[in-house]
Amino acid sequence: MPLAHHVACKPVSSSCLELLIDRFGTGCLTYGNGRLIRETPVHLAAQHQDESWMKLVKEKGGRGCLRIANEDGKTVAHFAAMNRKSNSCLKWLVKELGSDCLTVPDKYGDTAVHLAAQHQGIESLEWIKRQIGTDCFRLKGRLDRTAFHFAAKKSDNSNLKWLVKELGNDCLTVPDSYGNTAVHLAAKHQGIESLEWIKRQIGADCFRLKGWLDKTAFHFAAEKSDNSNLKWLVKELGSHCLTVPDEYGNTAVHLAARHQPVDSLQFIFDQIGAEMFSLKNNRGETPADVVASRWCYADQSEKRDWISSTQRRLEASRPPAGSSAPTAASAGAKKQLDPSFTDWDFILQDNKKQLIGRGGFGEVYKALTDRNQTVAVKVLPLSGTGQSGKLQKAVEMEKRGVEIIKRLSHPNILQFLKCEQKSDGLYIFTELVSGHSLFELMQRQNKPFKESGVRDFSRQICSGLNFLHCQPEGAILHRDIKSSNIMLTNEGVIKLIDFGLAKEIVGTCGLSTGVDPKGTPYFMAPELFMGEGDSIPYSAKTDVWAFGCTVYELTAMEPPDANVPQIRIG
C-alpha cells in the first residue's frame, strides 16, 4: 500500500497527509492502489477520517477530487457512507456537492443511502430523510436490494427498527432478485434480539420463507459464526426445520457443519440424534463429509474428533449382530424397543421376581413382554393412607409425565415405553440398561472417578439435559439429578434414569421413604427450599445446579455439604 493510502486509513492528523501532498504533489491524492477496485487516498480518507480531511483534499486538489470514482464506480460519497466512526464526511460532501451525490449508483446500483443503512446509525438515516425524503430507502441497488436489506446486514438492528417505523413492516419481506428478504439476512448477520423483534412485528412464519436456493432463515442462521440464532429458531419452530433441504439438498445441519464451531454439532445431535449423520445433499454428502472437506471453515479438527467419538459411542450402543431390533444409531428417529406390547411377566430368579433396583419411590424388576423383549418395570405401590382423590390425581400426573417422556429418544436418556395402572400399583416400563449407576461404581471401586472420566460423563449428562431442556413445547425437567440416578452402560454410554416422576404419588400415599418428596436435599438448588406446595420453583436451572453437585460428588465421593445433617439442609 502506498504511503498516502496508508496514512489515510490510520488514526493520525490530516497534517500527515498534507506533508505528503507538499512532498509528492497532489497526484498522490488520486493515485489508485494496487487493488482491483483502485481506491485512492481520497476514498480511504472519506471512509476512515473526519471532514477536516475532505477540506484539505478540496484545498489541495480541488473540487474535482471529491467526485472521483474507483473501478466499481464508487464515489467519495459512497466511501463516506461506509465510515463507521462518523457521518461528518458525508454531511460535508452533500453540502459541497449537493444531495444528488447520495443517490448516485455505483456499477452495481448501490448508492450512499444503501451503504449508510449498513454501516452508519439512525442519526445518519434521519439526516438523509431530511435531505431527500424517505422514498430513497426503497431504491433498489445490487441484486434489487433496498436499504432494508442493507440494514439487516448491520450487526445491530437499530437501523432496521427505524426503517420499519418509517416505512412499515411489509418491507421486511420484500425479496431481492435472489428471493432473500431482510428476515433472511438478519438471521445470518444479527442476533436473537433482532429475531425476537421480527417475530413481534410479523409473526414466526416469516422464518419459513424461502429465499435464494430455497433457503430459509434456518439455513442463514446456520451460516452465522455462532449458533445462537439457530438455537432460538429451533426453540420457536421445532427441530424438524434443521433437516429441511434447500435446492441443492443442503440442510441447516450441513451448513452448520461448515460454518459453526463444534458445540453447534453437539446442539444439533441433542435435537435430532444420529439422524444428523445420515442426512445427504444432492451430491450424496453428509455433514461429516462437509467437515472433512476443505470447505469447512471453523474448528475442523475438533469437529472431526467429535464426529468420530460420537459415532463410536453410537456404534457401541447397537444391538448385537443379527438382532431384529432397530439400532441405537438411529437415536432420534427409531425406538429400540416395541412399546405396543399387551402382555408381560416378571422374569423369575430362584422362583422370585428378579429385583434389579430399589429406591425411595418403588422397586425395579426385569420383565419379558409378548414381543419377546426384556424390559425394566418400576412398581410404585398405590396403597397407603392418602385420600383417594388426591392419589388418583397424582397417578394421572405420573401417567402424563410418562406419556411426554416416552416420546423422547436420545442416547443419554432412558427410553420410557409405557405405564399401566393396576389395583396394587402403577407400573412404569422402560428399556433395560446393562451397567451400573455412577454411585454404585464409586462405592464398588471405593474411589472417585478420574478427571478424564468425569469430563466424559459430564459431557454426556449435559447432552441429555440440554436435549430435555430445549424441547420445542417447553423444557422437560429431570428434578433428581445425582450419581445414583445416572447409569453407565457396559459400552460406556451415560443414561439419565429415575426422573422425578413418582414424588407426588409417594407424598399422597404417605409412604415413609427417608427422601424429601421435593428431591434429594444435598443436590437441591437453594430456591427449592423456599417454595411451598405447588409454588416450588423447579426450572432448568435447578437441574443444572444438581448437575454441578453431581460433578462434585464424582470427584469427592460425597455431595457438597455432606457433613451437614439433611434436616438442616431441607
N, C-alpha and C positions, 0 to 999 in steps of 0.2 A: 504494500500500500504506500503510495507516495506520501511525503511528509505532510502536505497540506490536507490530504484526506484524513490522515491520522489525527492531526490537530483538531479537525472539525468534529471528530467523534468524542474527544476527551473533555473532561471537566476542567477546562482551562479558560483563561480570559481571552476575549476576542483580540486582545493586543498581540497574542501569539500569531494569529492569522495575519494581522496587519504587518508584522515583521516579515513574514514570508512573502506577502504581496510586494512590500518595498524591496525585498531582496531579489525575487524572481519575476516580478511583474504580474499584471492582472491575469495573464494567461493561465496561471496556476489555479485560478478560481474555476475555470471552465474545462479543465483537463479531466477527461474521463479515466476512471481507474481501469484495472485490467479485467474486471468482471464483465460478463456478457451484457449486463444492463447498463454499464458505463455510467456509474454515479460520479458526480463532481463534488468538490468540496462545498459548493453552494447547496446542493441537495442534502448532503450529510449535516451541514450546519443547521438547516431548517428542521431536520429530524431530531437533532440532539441538543441544540442550543436555544438561546432566547432571542428576542427581537433585536438586541444590540448587534448581533452578528449580521442580521439582514440589513440593518442600517449601514454597517461597514461595507457589505457587498455592494449595495447601491452606490455608496460614496466612491468606492474604488473602481468598480466595474461597470457602473451604470445600470439603469432600469432593465436593460435587455438581459442581464444576468439572472433576473428574477423570473424570466419566462422560459428559460432553457428546459428541455425535456431530455430524459435518458432514452435508452434504446426501447424501453417498454412504453414510452410515451408519457411517463410520469413527470409532472412538472414540479417545481419547487413547492407549490401549494399541496400537492399530493404528499410530499415528504413531510411538510409541516403538519399535516393531518395525522401523521404517524408518530408525532412527538408525544411520548407518554408523560413527559415532565411538565409540559406547559403548552397552552394554545396561543401563547403570545406571538409566536412567529406567524401563525395562521391569521390571527386578527390583523397583524401589521400588514401582511401581504394583501388581504382584502381591502384594507384602507388605501394601499398603494395602487393595486391593480384592478380593484372593483370586485363585486361579489360574483361576477361571472366565473372567476377562477375556481370557485367552489364546485361548479358543475361541469368543468372541462373533463371529458373522459380520457383515460389512458388507452393504450392499444387494445385492452380487453374490455373497456367500457366502465371501469371503476373510476369514481370521482373522489374528490377530497371529502365529500359527505359520507360516502361509504367507509372510507378509511378512518374518519373521525369516530364513526359509530363503533368501530372495533377497538381503537387504540386510545381514545380520549374519554372524557367523562361527561356527565349530564350537563355541566356548565357549558361545554362546547356545543352540545346539541341545542340547548336553549338559545345560545348565541346565534347558531346557524338558522334556527327558526325565525329569529328576529330579522336576520338579513334577507332570507329568500323564502320564508314560509315553510309549512310542513309537507307540502307535496314533494319536496326534494327527497324526502325519506322513502318515497315509493319508487324513485328512479331505479331502473334495472341496470346492473353492471355485469361483471363477469358471470357467466352461467345463469343470467337473468336474476341474480341475487340483489335483494334490496338491502336497505340499511338494517332491517330486522335480521337478516341472515348474518350480516357482519357483526351486529351487536351480540348475537348468540355465540359468536366465537370469542368474545371477550371473557376473561377469566371470571369476572363477577357479572351479575345480571342487572346492575343498576341501569344501564342504557336500555336494555330490553324492557324493563319495567316502565321506564319513561316513555318509550315509543308506544307501548300498549296503551298507556294512559292517554297519549296524544291521538293515536290513530285507531285504537280498538283491538280486541282480541283476535279478530279474523286474520290479522297479519301474521300471527304465529304459525298458521297452517298454509300460508302461500308457498307453493313449491317453486324451486328454481328449475332450470332446464333439465336437471337430473331427477327431479322429483323430491329433493330434500327440502325440508322446512326448517324454520328456526327451532322447532322442537327437536328434530334430529341432531342439529348442530349443538344445541345446549346440552344434550345427553352426553356428548363427547367432550365438550370444552368447559362446561360449567359444573357446579356442584349440586348436592342434594337439595339445598335451599331453593335453587332455581327450579328443579323438577317439582318440588312441592308447590311452589308458586304457580307454575304452569298448570298443575293439576287443579288448583283452586280456580284458575281462570277458565279452563275449557274442558276439564274432566280428564280422567286417566286413559280413556280410549285413544287419545291422541298419540300415546306412546306405542300404539299398534299400527299407526300409519306406515305405509310402505314408501320408501324413498328410492334412492339410487340402487339398482340391482336388487330391488325388493327388500332392502334392509330396513329394519325397524329401529326404534330407539334402543332396543336391546343390543343390536349389532354395534351401534355407535358407542354405547356405553362400554362395550367390551373392548373398544379401541382406545379408551381412556387409559392413562398410565396407572391409575389405581382403580380398585373395584367398588368404590363407594356407591357410584350411581347404579352399577349392576345389582348390588345388594338391595338397594332401595327399590328398583324396578321389580325384582323377584318378590320382594315383600308385598308390593302393591298388586302385581298382576299374576304371580304364581311362577313356579319353576319351569312349567312347561314351555314358557316363552324362550327359555335358554336353548331349546332344541329346534326352534323354527328356522328352516333354511332360507338363505337368500337365493338369488337367481343362480349362483354358482354352487349352491348346496352347502355353503359355509354357514354354520350356526354361531351364536354368540360364544359357544364353547371353543370353537376353532379360533375365533378372533381373540378371545381372552388368552388362549394358549400362546398366541403370537405376541400380544402386546402387554400383557399384565404379569405381575410377579407371581411367585409360586403360591402365595396364600390364596390367590384367586382360584387356582385349581382345586385347592382343598375346600374352599367355599362351594364350588360347583359340585364336587363329589358329595358334599354334605346334603346337597339338594336332590341330586338325581342318581347318586350311587354310580355303580360301574357302567351304567348306560353311557356315560360320557366317553368311555373308551371305545365304544362301538359305533359312534357317530361318524359317518363318512360324507364328504362332499362329492361333487360330481366327478372329481378326479380320483375318488377312492381313498382320499387322505383322511386319517383320523386326527384328533387333536394331538395324539402322541407323535404322529408323523410331522405335524406342524412344528412341534417343539424340537424335533430332531433336525429340521431343515435350517438353511441359512437365513430364512425369513423370520426366525424367532428373535424378537428384539429385546427381551428382558429375562433375566435370571435363567438363561438356557441350561446351565449345568445343574442348578438347583431344581429346576423343573424336571429335567431328565431323571435325577435321583429320586424325586418324589414319585414320579410315574412308575419307576422301576420298583420301588419299595411297596407302593400301593398295590401294584399288580401281583407282586409276590404274596402279599398278605391275602389278597382275594383268591389267588390260586390255592393257598394253604387251606382256605375255608371251603373249597369244593368238596362235594361228596366223593367217596371212593369211586374208582373207575367202574363202569357198569351200572352205577346207581341210576334209577329212573327218575330220581328227584331232580328238580331244576337246580342249577348251581348257584352258589352264593355270589359268584362273579356277576350275576345279573341282579345285583343288590337292589337297585332302585326299581326294577321292573317286574321281577318274578319272586314268588314265595318258595321257600324250600319245602314247606310242609303244606298239606292239604287241610284247611280248616273246616271243610264241609262234612267231616265225619259225624255220624249219628249215634254210634255205639262205641263203647270203650270199656276197658277193665284195668284195674290196678295190676301192675306186674308184681308177682309174689317172690319172696325170697325166704326160704325156710317156712313156707306157708303163712308168711306175714307180708303185708303191704311193704314194698321196698321204699323206705324213707330215705330221701336224699337231702333234706334240709328242714330246719325248724327255725322259726323266728318269732318275734313278738306278735305277729299277726296271722299265724297259721303254720301249717306243715306242708311240705312239698314231697310228692311221691312220683315214681315212674308209672307211666300208663301206656297201654297199647291200644291204638284206635282201630276201627274197622277198615281203615285204609292201610293197615299193616305198617304203621309208622309209630315210632316211640316218641312220646312227648312227656313233658313235665306237667303235673297238675297240682295247683296250690289249693288247699282246702281251708276255707275260712268258716269256722263254726258260727252258726246263727242263733244258737241257744244262749240264753242269758237273762238278765234282769231288765234289759232295756224295753221301752214301750214299743209295741208292735208297729205303730205308725212311724215313729222315728227310725226304727230298724229298717222298715221297707223303703223309706226314703233314702237311707244310707246305702242300701243294696242297689237301688236304682241308680244312684250316683256312681257306684262302682261299675255297674254294667255299662253306663255311658262312657266311663273312663276307658274301659277295655275296648269298646267299640271304636273310640277315637284312636287309641294306641295301636290296635291291630292293623290299622290301615298303613302304618308306618313300615318302612323297610330300609334298614341301614345296617351296615356291617357291625357297628358298635352298639346297636340297640337290640335287646332281647326281643325276638319275634313273638308277639302275642297272637293267639289263634282265635279263642272264643271263651265265653263263660256260660255256665249253666247254674241255675238256682234249683236246689232240692230242699226238702224239708229240714235237713240237718245242716245245710251249709251252702256256701257259694263256691263253685269250682271254677278256677281260672286256669286255662290251658295255654302253655307256651312251648316254644322249642325247648328241647333238652340239650343243655350245654355240657359238653365234656371238658372238665377242667376244675379249677378251684378258685375261690374268691381270693382277692389280694390279701385280705385279712388272714385267711386260713394259711396261705403260703408263708406269710411273715411268721405266724405262730409255729408252723412246722419247721421252718428254717431257723427260727429263733434269732433272726437278724433282719434289719431293714433292707430294702432293695438298693441296688447300686444306682448311682446318678443316671447312668445311661438307661437303665430300666425305667426309672421314674419319668424320664423325658419321653420315652416311647409310650408309656401308659398315659401320661398327661396329654400327649398329642391326640391319642385315640379317644380319651374321655372328652376332650374339648370338641373333637369332631362330632361325637354323638350328641353332646349338649347343644352345640351350635345348630345341628340338624333339628333338634327338638324346639329350640327357642326361635327358629326362623321359619316356622310353618306359616304358609300364607294366611291361614284362618286365625292365626294368633299363636303365641308361644305356648308350647306344652311343657309343663314343669315336672321335674322328677320328684323333688321335695324330700329326698332322703339319700343324697349322695354321701357315701362313705365307703371305706375299703371292703367292708363285708357285703356291700351291695354292688360290687364290681367284680365280675368274673374274668379270669384269664383262661381262654380255651387252650387245649393241648397244642393248637397251632400258633399260639401267641397273639390271638385276637381278643381285644377287650370287649366285654359285653356289659352294658348297664342293665342291671336287673332290679327287681323288687321296687318298682315305682311306689311312691307314697299313696297307693290307692286304698288300702284296707283300713286306714286310720279311722274313718268315720264309723265303719262297722264296729271296730273294737271299742270306740268310745261309746257307741249306742248300746252295745251289749253289756257294757260294764265289766269287761274282762280285765283281769289284773295281769299286765304284761311287763311291768317294770320299765316300760318305754313311754316317754311323753307322747301323747297322741299327735302332737304337732310336729314331731321329728325327733332326731337324736340330739340332745342338748349340746354336746361338745361340737357339733357341726352346724349349729343353727346360727343364722345371722342375728345381730343384736335386736333388730326391729321386730323379729318374731316373738320376742319375749314381752313386747309391749302391747300386742294385739289381744283382743278378747273375742271369743266366739267366732262369728263369721268375719270379723274385721282383721283377722290375721293377714298381714300384707305379704303373702307369698308372691314372688316375682322371679324372673330370670336371674336377677341379682342375688337372690337367696341361694339359688343353685350354684352360682359362681362362688359365693362365699364358702359353701360346703365343699366345693371342689378344692379351694385353697387350703381348707383344713385337712382335706384328704391327702393332698400333696405333702403337707407337714407330717401327717400320720405315716405315710410311706417311707419317709426319711428318718423318723424318730421312733417308730413303732408304737406311738401313742398320739392321740389328738391334742391340739392346743389346750392348755389349762387342765390337763388330765389329773393334776394333783388337787384340783378344786372339786369338792363334792357336787354331784349333779343337782342336789336340792338348792345349792347356792347359785347355780347357773340358771336353772329353769324357774 
